[in-house]
């Protein structure tokens, strides 16, 4: 039936960078979306949906949505554009690419993308093939979970945790470094079921937030010290004979080395590092050591430190210590993409690269890449991301984007901050207009999304954009002239992943969603994907990398030039910078705010609600101060990535954050960030 006459409801999938990957129920009236709710039949969503996605129709029909290609008609840094045709846009892009390749080599071209749309085809398929075949510089997409994923894999071998549906059986639910209520609401629902079954819920974080209020108990920890707290818990467990020696002997290596390390982390020593009282460390260690099954949900934020990989690595050793992996509802989870991993070789085709050793640019260091590379980037192609807001060390990023010899193309739904620096802007479809495949990095369901709207205006999907560019450049038709159905089938080739057995394009089309592994998953202890096949409390691979082979705490490396640690976490109504231009959601968040402990405010003579200046050597901004006890002394928190708006006083907080890389995986260090806070009239 034509969508222009569609009335009633249909199914969809939430496309955003969120672990829940919800099933949606979409109501149409005369072909227009009028209501968005959670799919009541989806086994995870069960009808519940966050408020921001309920407002998704505001995004689809936003009056400022891009509907046709545009070319810059004024100076960089301003939103001055003229309308052009797709033919003109393609001709200029191809001409620029060809000239740059002839003069500087294909490595002078750099893609910059992340997961603004989590659909497999529109985030990591035809685009990867295109840039591989082109010979462009590779992008290390390490801005989000790279450090933690690497740290976790040193222990467990990959992104493998328990089935979240089993967490209803846990009796001790630890939410560690995660504002679960705002960022993983369906895990909150499962935790609520566990609590009804007798579970205690503990929240460990640097910021007292919505999840702290939801939990039964909150433990306030200093930024970057979580590994010390975990080692303190291990100290108590081992000292008091609470370790499961039978499990450790059968399923782990390195217990003796870990035991020796944990002996140094007495509760008193841990208190000095973390700020958590020694008595509370004792109590937490004994509680964890005597409660089964217990589950740890490891969050995203705590890995955004200099020591973020080791923090996650250390926490991930705790479940093995008490044998939790052998119990239903016991264990941990950082991510769960192991179960639904697709055939990336077929999907992305890295074999197309003319030079497999072409340089790689870490996306966290975009500012340095645009300003300092000996062989400079001459063309930047941005899609599924907004680097002028999300990338660290914003002032250097924007200085690089202002280069007149840099040609920047941005494919997006809106004129974002990045578009201010772009030469060509291309209109993107919403996911409602695309055929795509969705997996989750939390639950185990794969979902097929069929388009429920025609492309608006002249919008094109990422898939179509890079397919058409490839064919115009004369690339191989057998590689690029494919349909979405064909590429989804290639991605689901299950020879490399037995959990995808029986999941095909046709079966997904018939069922909408299917669970990786069905409901017949083996015990994790029977399929640990480490080199030894065991949980590695001692890691030879880490030793070979020059890292401590056993968990350890290392202090953060930001120089102590400024007095405060600043954490820049997510807020409740945005996802990174997505949704930040929607008026209704802006009103719910009110404005960017800086949380400070009341003792610090008193020392500085600052008042609640006062506008203050926050700065360091990288940048500065003005923000409204909120005073209380939600953060510890010496710690500041601000939430949300707001688009620049001079009229409203909104500024990019990432002007303050560093480009340094974390200890593992090339991850970001957004939170290892020192600043000072001044009254506006102070110099």
C-alpha positions as CSV (number, residue, x, y, z in Angstrom):
1,X,0.0,0.0,0.0
2,X,1.3,3.5,-0.8
3,X,2.6,5.3,2.2
4,X,0.8,8.5,1.0
5,X,-2.6,6.8,1.8
6,X,-1.4,4.7,4.7
7,X,-3.5,4.6,7.8
8,X,-3.1,2.4,10.8
9,X,0.1,1.0,12.5
10,X,3.2,-0.7,11.3
11,X,6.5,-1.9,12.8
12,X,9.9,-0.2,12.8
13,X,13.2,-0.3,14.7
14,X,14.9,2.4,16.7
15,X,18.1,3.2,14.7
16,X,20.1,5.2,17.3
17,X,23.4,4.5,19.1
18,X,21.7,2.9,22.2
19,X,22.0,-0.6,23.5
20,X,18.2,-1.2,23.6
21,X,17.6,-1.2,19.7
22,X,13.9,-1.1,20.4
23,X,11.0,-2.4,18.3
24,X,8.7,0.4,17.4
25,X,5.0,0.7,16.6
26,X,4.3,3.5,14.2
27,X,0.8,5.0,13.7
28,X,0.0,6.7,10.4
29,X,-2.9,9.0,9.5
30,X,-3.1,10.0,5.8
31,X,0.4,8.9,5.3
32,X,1.8,11.0,8.1
33,X,3.4,9.6,11.3
34,X,1.3,10.7,14.2
35,X,2.4,8.5,17.0
36,X,5.4,6.4,18.0
37,X,5.4,3.8,20.8
38,X,7.2,0.7,21.8
39,X,6.2,-2.6,20.1
40,X,4.2,-4.5,22.7
41,X,5.2,-7.9,21.1
42,X,8.9,-7.2,21.0
43,X,10.5,-9.5,23.6
44,X,12.8,-6.8,25.0
45,X,10.9,-3.5,24.2
46,X,7.5,-4.9,25.5
47,X,5.8,-1.6,24.7
48,X,8.1,0.7,26.7
49,X,9.9,3.5,24.9
50,X,12.1,6.4,25.9
51,X,10.6,9.9,25.6
52,X,13.1,11.1,23.0
53,X,12.2,8.4,20.5
54,X,8.5,9.0,21.1
55,X,9.3,12.5,19.6
56,X,11.0,11.0,16.5
57,X,8.3,12.3,14.2
58,X,9.5,15.8,15.2
59,X,12.8,14.8,13.7
60,X,11.3,13.3,10.5
61,X,9.1,16.3,9.8
62,X,11.5,19.0,11.3
63,X,11.1,22.3,9.4
64,X,14.9,22.5,9.1
65,X,15.4,19.1,7.6
66,X,17.7,19.0,4.5
67,X,15.8,18.0,1.4
68,X,18.3,18.7,-1.4
69,X,22.0,19.0,-2.0
70,X,23.7,22.4,-1.3
71,X,27.1,24.0,-2.0
72,X,28.9,26.5,0.1
73,X,28.4,30.1,-1.1
74,X,30.1,32.0,1.7
75,X,33.0,31.8,4.0
76,X,33.6,28.6,6.1
77,X,32.1,28.8,9.6
78,X,28.9,30.3,8.3
79,X,25.7,28.5,7.1
80,X,25.8,30.1,3.6
81,X,24.7,27.7,0.9
82,X,23.1,27.5,-2.5
83,X,20.9,24.7,-3.8
84,X,22.4,22.4,-6.4
85,X,21.3,19.2,-8.1
86,X,22.6,15.7,-7.3
87,X,24.2,15.6,-10.7
88,X,26.2,18.8,-9.9
89,X,27.1,17.5,-6.5
90,X,28.3,14.2,-7.8
91,X,30.3,15.8,-10.6
92,X,32.1,18.1,-8.2
93,X,32.8,15.3,-5.6
94,X,34.2,13.0,-8.3
95,X,36.2,15.8,-9.8
96,X,37.7,16.7,-6.4
97,X,38.4,13.1,-5.5
98,X,40.1,12.4,-8.9
99,X,42.3,15.6,-8.8
100,X,43.3,14.9,-5.1
101,X,44.2,11.3,-5.9
102,X,46.2,12.4,-9.0
103,X,48.1,15.1,-7.0
104,X,48.3,13.7,-3.5
105,X,47.3,10.1,-3.6
106,X,44.1,8.5,-2.3
107,X,45.4,8.6,1.3
108,X,44.7,12.3,1.3
109,X,41.0,11.4,1.5
110,X,39.6,10.6,4.9
111,X,36.1,9.3,5.8
112,X,34.7,10.4,9.2
113,X,31.7,8.5,10.5
114,X,30.2,6.7,13.5
115,X,26.8,5.4,14.4
116,X,24.3,8.2,14.0
117,X,22.3,5.4,12.3
118,X,23.0,1.9,13.6
119,X,21.6,0.1,10.6
120,X,24.2,-2.2,9.3
121,X,23.8,-1.2,5.6
122,X,23.9,2.5,6.4
123,X,26.8,2.5,8.9
124,X,29.3,-0.1,7.8
125,X,28.7,-1.7,4.4
126,X,28.7,0.1,1.1
127,X,30.6,3.1,2.6
128,X,33.4,0.8,3.8
129,X,33.6,-0.9,0.4
130,X,33.8,2.5,-1.3
131,X,36.7,3.9,0.8
132,X,38.5,0.5,0.7
133,X,38.3,0.4,-3.0
134,X,39.3,4.1,-3.3
135,X,42.4,3.5,-1.2
136,X,41.5,6.3,1.2
137,X,43.0,6.7,4.7
138,X,41.3,4.4,7.2
139,X,39.4,5.7,10.2
140,X,39.9,4.0,13.6
141,X,36.3,4.4,14.9
142,X,37.4,4.4,18.6
143,X,35.5,7.3,20.1
144,X,33.0,5.3,22.1
145,X,33.7,1.8,23.5
146,X,37.2,0.9,22.2
147,X,39.1,1.0,25.4
148,X,36.6,-0.9,27.4
149,X,35.9,-3.4,24.7
150,X,39.7,-4.2,24.5
151,X,40.0,-4.4,28.3
152,X,37.1,-6.7,28.6
153,X,38.4,-8.9,25.7
154,X,41.7,-9.4,27.5
155,X,39.6,-11.2,30.3
156,X,36.8,-12.8,28.3
157,X,38.1,-13.0,24.7
158,X,35.4,-10.8,23.2
159,X,32.3,-8.8,23.7
160,X,30.5,-11.6,25.3
161,X,28.2,-11.4,28.4
162,X,25.1,-13.0,29.8
163,X,21.8,-12.8,28.0
164,X,20.2,-9.7,29.5
165,X,16.9,-11.5,29.7
166,X,18.5,-13.7,32.3
167,X,19.3,-10.8,34.6
168,X,15.9,-11.1,36.1
169,X,17.3,-14.0,38.1
170,X,20.2,-12.1,39.7
171,X,20.1,-11.4,43.4
172,X,22.8,-8.7,43.4
173,X,22.6,-6.2,40.5
174,X,25.6,-3.8,40.3
175,X,25.3,-1.0,37.8
176,X,28.9,0.3,37.5
177,X,29.7,3.5,35.7
178,X,26.4,3.7,33.8
179,X,23.4,6.0,34.1
180,X,21.1,3.1,33.2
181,X,17.8,4.9,33.5
182,X,18.8,7.4,30.8
183,X,20.9,5.1,28.5
184,X,19.6,1.5,28.8
185,X,16.0,1.8,30.1
186,X,15.1,-1.8,29.2
187,X,17.9,-3.1,31.4
188,X,16.3,-1.0,34.1
189,X,13.0,-2.8,33.5
190,X,14.8,-6.1,33.9
191,X,16.5,-4.9,37.0
192,X,13.1,-4.0,38.4
193,X,11.9,-7.5,37.8
194,X,15.0,-8.8,39.6
195,X,14.3,-6.6,42.5
196,X,10.7,-7.9,42.8
197,X,12.4,-11.3,42.9
198,X,14.6,-10.2,45.9
199,X,17.6,-8.6,44.2
200,X,19.5,-5.6,45.7
201,X,20.5,-3.0,43.2
202,X,23.7,-1.0,43.7
203,X,24.9,1.9,41.6
204,X,28.6,2.9,41.5
205,X,29.4,6.2,39.8
206,X,31.0,9.6,39.9
207,X,27.7,11.4,39.7
208,X,24.5,10.9,41.7
209,X,21.9,10.8,38.9
210,X,18.6,9.2,37.9
211,X,20.0,5.7,38.2
212,X,21.3,6.5,41.8
213,X,17.7,7.3,42.7
214,X,16.5,4.1,41.1
215,X,19.0,2.0,42.9
216,X,18.8,0.7,46.5
217,X,22.2,2.0,47.3
218,X,24.7,4.5,45.8
219,X,28.5,4.3,46.1
220,X,30.2,7.6,45.2
221,X,33.7,7.0,43.6
222,X,36.3,9.5,42.4
223,X,36.8,9.6,38.6
224,X,39.2,7.0,37.2
225,X,39.5,5.0,40.4
226,X,37.1,2.2,39.7
227,X,39.8,-0.4,39.2
228,X,41.1,0.3,42.7
229,X,37.6,-0.3,44.1
230,X,37.3,-3.6,42.2
231,X,40.7,-4.7,43.5
232,X,39.6,-3.8,47.0
233,X,36.5,-6.0,46.6
234,X,38.8,-8.8,45.4
235,X,41.1,-8.3,48.4
236,X,38.1,-8.8,50.8
237,X,36.8,-11.8,48.9
238,X,40.2,-13.6,48.8
239,X,41.2,-12.7,52.3
240,X,37.9,-14.0,53.8
241,X,37.9,-17.2,51.8
242,X,34.9,-16.3,49.6
243,X,36.5,-17.1,46.3
244,X,35.1,-20.1,44.4
245,X,38.3,-22.2,44.1
246,X,36.7,-25.0,42.2
247,X,35.4,-22.6,39.4
248,X,38.7,-20.8,39.3
249,X,40.7,-24.0,38.9
250,X,38.4,-25.3,36.1
251,X,37.7,-22.1,34.1
252,X,40.4,-19.5,34.7
253,X,44.1,-18.9,34.5
254,X,46.1,-16.5,36.8
255,X,44.3,-16.7,40.1
256,X,47.5,-16.9,42.1
257,X,48.9,-13.8,40.3
258,X,45.7,-11.9,40.8
259,X,45.6,-12.9,44.5
260,X,49.1,-11.5,45.0
261,X,48.0,-8.2,43.3
262,X,44.8,-7.8,45.2
263,X,46.7,-8.3,48.5
264,X,48.1,-4.7,48.1
265,X,44.6,-3.2,47.8
266,X,43.5,-3.1,51.5
267,X,40.2,-1.3,52.2
268,X,42.2,1.5,53.7
269,X,44.4,1.9,50.7
270,X,41.4,1.8,48.4
271,X,39.7,4.5,50.5
272,X,42.7,6.8,50.0
273,X,42.4,6.3,46.2
274,X,38.7,6.2,45.6
275,X,37.1,8.2,48.4
276,X,34.9,5.2,49.3
277,X,35.2,4.6,53.0
278,X,37.1,1.5,54.0
279,X,34.1,0.1,55.9
280,X,32.0,0.4,52.7
281,X,34.7,-1.4,50.6
282,X,34.6,-4.2,53.2
283,X,30.8,-4.4,53.1
284,X,30.7,-4.3,49.3
285,X,33.3,-7.0,49.0
286,X,31.6,-9.3,51.4
287,X,28.2,-8.7,49.9
288,X,29.5,-9.6,46.4
289,X,31.4,-12.6,47.8
290,X,28.3,-14.0,49.5
291,X,25.5,-13.2,47.1
292,X,24.7,-15.5,44.1
293,X,23.8,-15.1,41.4
294,X,25.3,-11.6,41.0
295,X,25.5,-9.5,37.9
296,X,27.6,-6.4,36.9
297,X,26.4,-4.1,34.2
298,X,29.6,-2.3,33.1
299,X,28.9,1.1,31.7
300,X,30.4,3.1,28.9
301,X,31.5,6.3,30.7
302,X,34.2,4.8,33.0
303,X,36.3,3.7,30.0
304,X,36.7,7.3,28.8
305,X,39.7,7.8,31.0
306,X,43.5,7.4,30.5
307,X,43.2,4.1,32.3
308,X,39.7,3.2,30.9
309,X,40.8,-0.2,29.4
310,X,42.3,-1.4,32.6
311,X,39.3,-0.2,34.6
312,X,37.0,-2.4,32.5
313,X,39.5,-5.2,32.4
314,X,39.7,-5.2,36.2
315,X,35.9,-5.1,36.9
316,X,35.4,-8.0,34.3
317,X,37.6,-10.3,36.5
318,X,35.2,-10.1,39.5
319,X,32.5,-12.6,38.3
320,X,35.0,-15.4,37.8
321,X,36.4,-14.9,41.3
322,X,33.1,-16.0,42.8
323,X,32.0,-18.4,40.1
324,X,29.1,-16.3,38.8
325,X,29.5,-17.4,35.2
326,X,28.2,-20.8,36.1
327,X,24.9,-19.5,37.4
328,X,21.9,-18.3,35.5
329,X,21.6,-14.6,36.1
330,X,25.3,-14.4,37.2
331,X,28.2,-12.8,35.4
332,X,28.8,-9.4,33.7
333,X,28.3,-7.5,30.5
334,X,30.1,-4.7,28.8
335,X,28.6,-5.5,25.4
336,X,27.1,-8.5,23.7
337,X,28.0,-8.1,20.0
338,X,29.8,-11.5,20.0
339,X,26.5,-13.4,19.5
340,X,25.2,-11.3,16.6
341,X,28.6,-10.6,14.9
342,X,28.1,-10.4,11.1
343,X,30.3,-11.4,8.2
344,X,32.4,-8.2,8.1
345,X,34.8,-9.5,5.5
346,X,31.9,-10.0,3.0
347,X,30.1,-6.8,4.1
348,X,33.0,-4.4,4.1
349,X,35.5,-6.0,1.7
350,X,38.8,-4.9,3.1
351,X,40.4,-7.0,0.4
352,X,39.6,-4.2,-2.0
353,X,42.2,-1.9,-0.5
354,X,45.1,-1.3,-3.0
355,X,47.4,-0.9,-0.1
356,X,46.5,-2.8,3.0
357,X,49.1,-0.8,5.0
358,X,47.5,2.6,4.1
359,X,47.6,5.0,7.1
360,X,44.9,4.9,9.8
361,X,43.7,8.0,11.6
362,X,42.2,7.7,15.0
363,X,38.9,9.6,15.1
364,X,39.7,10.9,18.6
365,X,42.6,12.8,17.1
366,X,40.8,14.5,14.2
367,X,42.1,17.9,15.2
368,X,45.7,16.8,15.0
369,X,45.0,14.9,11.8
370,X,43.7,18.0,10.1
371,X,46.4,20.3,11.3
372,X,49.6,18.2,11.8
373,X,49.9,15.3,9.3
374,X,52.9,15.6,7.1
375,X,50.8,14.4,4.2
376,X,47.7,16.4,4.8
377,X,44.1,15.4,4.5
378,X,42.7,17.2,1.5
379,X,39.1,15.8,1.4
380,X,37.0,14.9,4.5
381,X,33.8,12.9,3.9
382,X,31.5,13.1,7.0
383,X,28.4,11.0,7.5
384,X,26.6,9.5,10.5
385,X,28.5,11.9,12.7
386,X,28.9,15.5,13.7
387,X,32.6,16.0,14.5
388,X,32.4,19.7,15.1
389,X,30.4,18.8,18.3
390,X,31.4,15.3,19.2
391,X,35.1,15.1,18.6
392,X,37.5,16.1,21.5
393,X,39.6,19.2,21.5
394,X,37.0,21.1,19.5
395,X,39.0,24.2,18.9
396,X,41.7,22.3,17.0
397,X,39.0,20.3,15.2
398,X,37.3,23.5,14.0
399,X,40.6,25.1,13.2
400,X,41.3,22.1,10.9
401,X,37.9,22.3,9.3
402,X,38.5,26.0,8.5
403,X,41.4,25.1,6.3
404,X,40.7,26.6,2.8
405,X,42.6,23.7,1.2
406,X,40.4,21.1,2.8
407,X,37.3,20.1,0.9
408,X,34.6,18.8,3.2
409,X,31.5,16.9,2.3
410,X,28.8,16.2,4.9
411,X,25.8,13.9,4.5
412,X,23.2,14.6,7.1
413,X,19.6,15.3,7.9
414,X,20.3,18.8,9.2
415,X,22.7,21.7,8.9
416,X,24.7,20.6,11.9
417,X,27.7,22.5,13.3
418,X,29.9,20.4,11.0
419,X,28.0,21.7,8.0
420,X,29.2,25.2,8.8
421,X,32.6,24.1,7.6
422,X,31.5,22.0,4.7
423,X,31.8,22.7,1.0
424,X,29.1,20.3,-0.1
425,X,26.1,19.2,2.0
426,X,24.0,16.2,1.0
427,X,20.5,15.3,2.3
428,X,20.2,12.0,4.1
429,X,17.2,9.8,4.6
430,X,15.9,8.9,8.0
431,X,15.9,5.2,8.8
432,X,12.1,5.1,8.2
433,X,13.0,5.5,4.5
434,X,15.6,2.6,4.4
435,X,15.7,-1.1,4.1
436,X,18.2,-2.2,6.7
437,X,19.4,-4.8,9.2
438,X,19.8,-4.0,12.9
439,X,21.7,-5.8,15.7
440,X,22.1,-4.8,19.3
441,X,25.3,-4.5,21.3
442,X,23.2,-5.4,24.4
443,X,20.3,-7.8,23.7
444,X,20.5,-10.8,21.3
445,X,17.8,-10.0,18.7
446,X,18.5,-9.2,15.0
447,X,15.8,-7.1,13.3
448,X,14.9,-6.4,9.7
449,X,13.6,-2.9,9.0
450,X,11.6,-2.4,5.8
451,X,11.0,1.2,4.7
452,X,7.7,2.7,5.9
453,X,8.2,6.1,4.2
454,X,9.4,7.1,0.7
455,X,12.6,9.2,0.7
456,X,11.7,12.8,1.4
457,X,12.6,15.5,-1.1
458,X,15.8,14.4,-2.8
459,X,17.3,12.5,0.2
460,X,19.5,9.5,-0.3
461,X,20.6,6.8,2.2
462,X,24.3,6.3,2.9
463,X,24.0,2.9,1.1
464,X,22.7,4.6,-2.1
465,X,25.1,7.5,-1.9
466,X,28.2,5.4,-1.9
467,X,26.8,2.8,-4.3
468,X,26.1,5.6,-6.9
469,X,29.5,7.2,-6.3
470,X,31.3,3.9,-6.8
471,X,29.5,3.2,-10.0
472,X,30.1,6.7,-11.4
473,X,33.8,6.2,-10.6
474,X,33.7,3.0,-12.7
475,X,34.3,0.6,-9.8
476,X,33.4,-3.1,-10.2
477,X,29.6,-3.6,-10.7
478,X,29.8,-7.1,-9.2
479,X,31.0,-5.5,-6.0
480,X,29.0,-2.3,-5.9
481,X,25.9,-2.8,-8.1
482,X,24.0,-4.8,-5.4
483,X,20.7,-4.5,-3.7
484,X,20.1,-4.0,0.0
485,X,18.7,-7.6,0.1
486,X,21.9,-9.0,-1.4
487,X,24.1,-7.2,1.1
488,X,22.0,-8.2,4.1
489,X,22.3,-11.8,2.9
490,X,26.1,-11.5,2.7
491,X,26.2,-10.0,6.2
492,X,24.2,-12.9,7.6
493,X,26.4,-15.6,6.1
494,X,26.6,-17.8,9.2
495,X,29.6,-19.9,8.4
496,X,31.7,-17.8,10.7
497,X,29.1,-17.5,13.5
498,X,27.0,-20.4,14.5
499,X,24.6,-18.2,16.5
500,X,23.2,-16.9,13.2
501,X,22.2,-20.3,12.0
502,X,18.8,-20.2,10.5
503,X,18.7,-16.4,10.4
504,X,18.5,-15.2,6.8
505,X,17.0,-12.3,5.0
506,X,13.9,-14.4,4.2
507,X,13.4,-15.7,7.7
508,X,13.8,-12.2,9.2
509,X,11.3,-10.8,6.6
510,X,8.9,-13.4,7.8
511,X,9.5,-12.9,11.6
512,X,10.7,-9.2,11.8
513,X,13.1,-10.2,14.6
514,X,15.0,-13.4,15.5
515,X,17.3,-14.2,18.5
516,X,20.9,-15.1,17.9
517,X,21.4,-18.6,19.1
518,X,17.7,-19.0,19.6
519,X,17.0,-19.9,23.2
520,X,19.6,-22.7,23.1
521,X,22.8,-20.8,24.2
522,X,25.4,-22.9,25.8
523,X,27.0,-21.8,29.1
524,X,29.5,-19.1,28.6
525,X,32.2,-21.3,30.3
526,X,31.9,-23.7,27.4
527,X,32.7,-21.1,24.7
528,X,35.1,-18.5,26.1
529,X,36.8,-17.0,23.1
530,X,40.2,-16.4,24.6
531,X,43.4,-18.0,23.2
532,X,43.4,-20.4,26.2
533,X,39.7,-21.0,26.2
534,X,39.6,-19.8,29.8
535,X,38.9,-16.6,31.6
536,X,42.3,-14.9,31.8
537,X,42.8,-13.2,35.1
538,X,46.5,-13.2,34.0
539,X,46.9,-12.1,30.4
540,X,50.1,-13.0,28.5
541,X,48.8,-10.9,25.6
542,X,48.7,-7.8,27.8
543,X,52.3,-8.6,29.0
544,X,53.4,-8.7,25.4
545,X,51.8,-5.3,24.8
546,X,53.8,-3.8,27.7
547,X,50.7,-3.7,30.0
548,X,50.3,-5.2,33.4
549,X,49.2,-8.8,32.9
550,X,47.0,-8.6,36.0
551,X,44.5,-6.0,37.0
552,X,45.9,-2.8,38.4
553,X,45.1,0.8,39.2
554,X,47.0,3.5,37.4
555,X,46.4,7.2,38.2
556,X,45.1,9.5,35.5
557,X,47.7,11.4,33.5
558,X,46.2,14.8,32.9
559,X,48.6,17.3,34.5
560,X,47.4,18.9,37.7
561,X,47.4,22.4,36.3
562,X,43.7,22.9,37.1
563,X,41.8,21.9,40.3
564,X,38.7,20.0,39.0
565,X,38.1,16.8,37.1
566,X,35.3,17.4,34.6
567,X,33.1,14.5,33.4
568,X,31.0,15.2,30.3
569,X,28.4,12.5,30.3
570,X,25.1,12.0,28.4
571,X,21.8,13.7,29.4
572,X,18.4,12.1,29.4
573,X,17.0,13.6,26.2
574,X,19.8,13.5,23.7
575,X,21.9,10.7,22.2
576,X,25.3,12.4,21.8
577,X,24.4,15.4,19.6
578,X,21.3,13.7,18.1
579,X,18.0,15.3,19.2
580,X,19.9,18.4,20.4
581,X,18.1,20.5,17.8
582,X,14.6,19.5,18.8
583,X,12.9,22.3,20.7
584,X,10.7,20.0,22.8
585,X,13.6,18.0,24.0
586,X,15.7,21.1,24.6
587,X,13.0,22.4,26.9
588,X,13.0,19.2,28.9
589,X,16.7,19.6,29.5
590,X,16.4,23.4,30.0
591,X,20.0,24.3,29.4
592,X,23.6,23.0,29.8
593,X,24.4,22.9,33.5
594,X,27.6,22.3,35.5
595,X,27.2,20.3,38.7
596,X,29.6,21.3,41.6
597,X,29.9,20.2,45.2
598,X,28.6,22.8,47.6
599,X,31.9,23.0,49.5
600,X,33.8,23.9,46.4
601,X,31.2,26.5,45.5
602,X,31.5,28.0,48.9
603,X,35.2,28.3,48.7
604,X,35.0,30.0,45.3
605,X,32.1,32.3,46.3
606,X,29.8,30.9,43.7
607,X,26.0,30.8,43.8
608,X,23.5,28.3,42.5
609,X,22.2,29.3,39.1
610,X,25.1,31.7,38.4
611,X,26.7,31.8,35.0
612,X,30.4,30.8,35.3
613,X,33.4,30.4,33.0
614,X,35.0,26.9,32.8
615,X,38.3,26.7,31.1
616,X,41.7,25.0,30.6
617,X,44.5,25.3,28.1
618,X,42.3,23.7,25.3
619,X,39.4,26.1,25.5
620,X,36.7,27.7,27.6
621,X,32.9,28.2,27.7
622,X,30.2,29.8,29.8
623,X,27.6,27.6,31.6
624,X,25.0,27.7,34.4
625,X,26.2,26.4,37.8
626,X,24.2,23.9,39.8
627,X,25.4,23.4,43.4
628,X,24.7,20.4,45.7
629,X,26.1,17.0,46.7
630,X,25.6,15.1,43.4
631,X,29.4,15.1,42.8
632,X,32.3,14.8,45.2
633,X,34.5,17.7,46.0
634,X,37.0,18.4,43.2
635,X,34.7,16.8,40.6
636,X,32.4,18.5,38.1
637,X,29.8,17.0,35.8
638,X,28.0,18.4,32.8
639,X,25.6,16.4,30.6
640,X,24.7,16.4,26.9
641,X,26.3,17.5,23.7
642,X,24.5,20.7,22.8
643,X,24.8,22.4,19.4
644,X,26.3,25.9,19.4
645,X,23.6,28.5,19.8
646,X,24.8,32.1,20.7
647,X,21.3,33.3,21.4
648,X,20.7,30.6,24.0
649,X,24.2,30.6,25.4
650,X,24.9,27.0,24.3
651,X,28.6,26.1,23.6
652,X,30.4,22.9,22.6
653,X,31.8,21.3,25.8
654,X,34.3,19.3,23.8
655,X,36.3,22.5,23.4
656,X,37.7,21.4,26.8
657,X,38.3,17.7,26.3
658,X,41.7,16.1,25.4
659,X,42.8,14.2,22.2
660,X,44.9,11.8,24.3
661,X,44.3,8.2,23.8
662,X,43.4,5.7,26.5
663,X,45.6,2.8,27.6
664,X,43.9,0.3,25.3
665,X,42.2,0.2,21.9
666,X,42.9,3.8,21.0
667,X,39.9,4.9,23.1
668,X,38.9,8.4,24.0
669,X,39.8,10.1,27.3
670,X,37.0,12.6,27.4
671,X,36.7,12.3,31.2
672,X,40.4,12.6,32.1
673,X,40.0,16.3,31.8
674,X,41.1,19.0,34.3
675,X,39.5,22.5,34.3
676,X,39.1,25.6,36.5
677,X,35.9,27.5,37.2
678,X,35.8,31.2,37.4
679,X,33.3,34.0,37.9
680,X,32.5,35.7,34.6
681,X,34.2,38.9,35.7
682,X,37.5,37.1,36.6
683,X,40.3,37.2,34.0
